[in-house]
């Protein structure tokens, strides 16, 4: 997906780096970001069950383990 974004906006990386520098942010590696995203998407709220359907059945998780 990153390649698709760069096709549409080739200076995206430069813009991102300038914005991070202006804000004093250290950018993590792509692998670290994806690992954290997966952790949050699969772990956050796993003890929470949302039941708000006409059939009174719980919603399932959007992303499985």
N, C-alpha and C positions, 0 to 999 in steps of 0.2 A: 504494500500500500504506500509505503514511503516513496517509492519510485514514481507512482502515479501522481502524488502531490508535487514532487519535484518537476515533473513534466509540465504541470500547469503553472507552477511558481518556482522557477529555477533558483531564485535567490532566497528561498525559504530558510535554508540553513544559516545564511548570513544574517537574515532578519532575526531569527531565533537567538543566535549568539549575541547580537548587539542588544537585544531586549534583555537577555539574561545578565549581560555585563552591566547594563544600565541599572538593573534592579539588584545587582549584587548577588545573583543566584549562581550556584554551581550546578551544572546540568549533569544528571546521572547518565550512565551508559544505557543504550537502548534495551539491552537484555535485562538490566536491573529494573527499568520502568515496566517492561512487559511482565516480569516476575511479580512485581508489586501489584500490578493491575489484576493479574490472575488471582493472587492471594486475596485481594479485596473483593473481587467479583464472586469468588467461591466461598469465602469464609465469613464475610460480614453478614450478620443477621441469620446465620445458619440455625440458631436456636429460636428464631422468630418465624411464625407461620401466619401468613396473611390469608384470611378467609373473607372474601368480599365478592362472592359470585352468587348468581341467582340460584344455583344448585346447592349453595352452602358447602362447597368443596374448596379445599385450600389450593392456592396457586402453587405451582411447582417452581423450582429455581430456574432462572434463565440460562445459567451456565452450570453444568454438572462438574464436580470435582476435578 
